[in-house]
Amino acid sequence: SSTKLAIQNLQKNNIKFVLVSGRCPAGIYSVTQDSLDKCTVISHNGAIILDENKKILYEKGITHQKASEIIKFIEENNFNVAWNLYSFDDWITPNRNDPKIQHEEEMLKTLSKEGQIDSLPKDQIFHSIMLICNPDEIAEIRDKIALRFPDFTVVRSANELIDIMVEGVNKATAVAHLCDLLDIDINDTMAFGDNYNDCEMLQAVGRGIVMGNAPEDMKKRFAEVTLDNNHDGISFALKKFKVIE
């Protein structure tokens, strides 16, 4: 695709390309072509940074105790959600037969493990909690969790997904941390995003560009909007701003 060629063009010119996602590392690598395997990766919305050799450069997670409190709150309120705990690549959910989980497994090309938080080691750290919701209820559920747990980042990452991370963990802080490690001025960076978990990152970088498939209110909020994911919006913007030929 044009996007794949554009990324290879960046790499040939020693311009660093970083994959930034709410997904776990395995869920990111499973959908990248071989040519992108040597990329720095920011996963779990900024909770983990991995270098080109998949070595952890940074991580910040949720304690077992705090994760238990969040799961308990979700279950006591009978929210219509399928909850998922992520500890690096470990994906734990209470019911693998739930159609929402089966759909997510097919999309990510990775498998979950069935389990309850009480059965997991008390010293286990979780990098994110993901909730798969009914899109009609997602805003109300997100608001209630954010109000109850103000010391956490609670963000909508897709039409039906809510991601929960420790306070201060988001894509922007991870990009800033990576820039510090690499001695790159964040004002010299460009980022692309298509959902609400990208907003802080798009504001933090030198040039934040919204994909054409992003929610309408996001497209109104940012000055630069490119084509959508299915029409090589990244490649189009890189050429428009003369980053590549």
PEWO-V862757 format. One record per pair of residues at least 12 apart in sequence whose ideal C-beta (glycine too) atoms are under 7 Angstrom apart, sorted by the first residue. I is the first residue (numbers start at 0). J is the second residue. Records with the same first field share a line. If there is no record, write none. Layout:
I = J  J
//
This chain:
0 = 231
1 = 231  234
2 = 231  233  234
3 = 32  34
5 = 233  234  237  243
6 = 35
7 = 34
8 = 243
9 = 243
15 = 39
16 = 38
17 = 38  39  41  177
18 = 31  35  38  40
19 = 41  170  174  200
20 = 42
21 = 43  44  156  162  196
22 = 42  107
23 = 42  43  85  87  88  90
24 = 40  42  47  49  87  88
25 = 88  109
26 = 107  109
27 = 40  42
29 = 107  108  109
30 = 108
37 = 51
38 = 51
39 = 51  177
41 = 170  173  174  177
43 = 85  126  127  164
44 = 127  162  164  168  169  170  196
45 = 168  169  170  172  173
46 = 58  59  60  126  127  164  168
47 = 87  126
48 = 173  176  177
56 = 180
57 = 176
58 = 126
59 = 165  168
60 = 124  125  126  165
61 = 124  125  128  165
62 = 124
63 = 119  121  122  123
66 = 84  116  125  128
67 = 116
69 = 128  148  163
70 = 82  116
72 = 147
76 = 143
78 = 140
79 = 132  133  136
80 = 130  131  132  140
81 = 97  99  100  131
82 = 128  130
83 = 111  128  129
84 = 116  125  128
85 = 125  126  127  129
86 = 123  124  125  126
87 = 126
89 = 112
90 = 109  111  112
91 = 111  112  114  119
92 = 111  113
93 = 113  115
94 = 113
95 = 111  113
99 = 131
103 = 131
127 = 162  163  164
128 = 163
129 = 160  162
130 = 161
131 = 159  160
132 = 159  161
134 = 158  159
137 = 155  159  161
140 = 161
141 = 153  155  161
144 = 163
150 = 166
151 = 163  164  165  166
152 = 164  166  168  169
154 = 195  196
155 = 195
156 = 194  195  196
157 = 194
162 = 196
169 = 199
170 = 196  197  199  200
171 = 199  200  202  203
174 = 188  190  200  203  204
175 = 203
185 = 203  204  205
186 = 205
187 = 205
188 = 204  205
189 = 204  205  206  208
190 = 204  207
191 = 208  210  233
192 = 209  210
193 = 210  212  213  228
194 = 213  214
195 = 217
198 = 217
201 = 221
206 = 223
207 = 221  223
208 = 223  225  236
209 = 221  223  224
210 = 225  227  228  232
211 = 224  225  226  227  232
212 = 227  228
//
